Amino acid sequence: MRNKILFAVAITVIATALFIAAMPLQPLNAQQAAAVFQATAAPTKPITATVIVSPTIAPLPTPQVSGKPGVFASIAVTTTPTLDGNANDAVWQNAPATILDVATVGNPPYKILMKSVYDDKNVYFLVQYPDMNMDVDRHEWAYNAEKKAWEILSDDYGDEDEFGFFWNNNIPNYDKTGCLTSCHGDKMVAPKGAWTDDWRFNTTRANPMGWARDFHFTDDETADPSGGFTKDEGYSTNRGYADNTQKIGDADVPLYWKPYSGAGGVAVGDPRYILQSEIDAGFVKKIVKVETDGTLVDEAGNKVPSFTHIPGWILSAPSGPSWNDIQAKGNWLNGVWTVELARKLNTGNKDDVQFETGKDYFFDMYIKSRQPNEGGPHATVLVAKFNLAK
């Protein structure tokens, strides 16, 4: 029943998207892109945050290259961007911008801004879209005072922002329908023998370690509870986010926590994440005891305050050769996510789409921004064309 409801909602998303009066896809210069994108500000006042932003760099002394109308074009460069979630790189200032419509259910539609460049080895993407809240607390531990126990928060109380690309490999008529209209059903599966390359930027599971998860969407309905979402090679070796959980007596509790000043330690790194490197360095302490009221005690004798939220995953560098082949870094500031991604043009992996100049690639996208009143499983960017401009 739940899958049928999601199917109905997904169809509503698509119908809404098709109803939107969208302008033809046009590459924009920097001034035009800024004017259009600023009009898509988050619908309500965002939570303030302090983020260090690098100073603006003067544009490179190279001529602007225009993309082809109707195509999201990547331009050839010799100087590549630094992947730090900052759009101030000179190379991005010279790249033409493409603005696409994002169809939603429950909230007003908005715009997403994208740019792309490539060199002789890699292709790079810049993605910016409005999001009034930064959600990075998926799978956290919290204390339930009524039960006197620690529990993993459900997605209703803690989640992560996320977006993804579906790059078509050989699904028929993808340029007309896209994955989101041809593949939804009780389970999402691709047509027999067909597949797409599925990239996923996740703010909790992957962003802190600087990568994006890499799947390929196939006809194997057993690959994932939701259908044909098949993890690329390397996932089974180390997916990059291990469960931070253990059993002490009859209680399921966190395995580690990160002490802070006043509670047995000094703050190190970001309290929203636990890194394997922090465990190795001794900055993170192991939980060794649960008292009768549910209070956790670590190996140094520190008691974990009941108001603490503890990360539910231990993050580390994921394994390859294909699961980890997308580099990515994002930052949220004043209601906007800025994300940079990079991948080899040709990875040599059979589960990846390979990029060549002069060839068209059709893609669509999903966005999960966890906004109030957000309906359906995700917002949608309908199918568009991409190529590496010669």
Secondary structure, DSSP 4 states (H G I P E B T S, - for coil): -HHHHHHHHHHHHHHHHHHS-PPPP-EE-HHHHHHHHHTT--SSPPPP-----PPPPPPPSS---PPPTTSEEEEE-SS----SS-TT-HHHHHSPEEEEEEB-SSS--EEEEEEEEE-SSEEEEEEEEE-SS--B-TT-EEEETTTTEEEEPPTTT--B-EEEEEEESS-TTHHHH-HHHHS-SSSB-PPTT--EEEEEEETTTTGGGTEEEEEEE-S-TTSBTTBSEEEPTTTTT--SEEE--EEETTEEE-SEE---TTTTS---S-TT-EEHHHHHTT-SEEEEEE-TTS-EEETTSPBPPTT--B-SEEE-PPP-SSTT-EEEEEEEETTEEEEEEEEES----TTSPPP-BT--EEEEEEEE---TT--SS-EEEEEEEEEE--
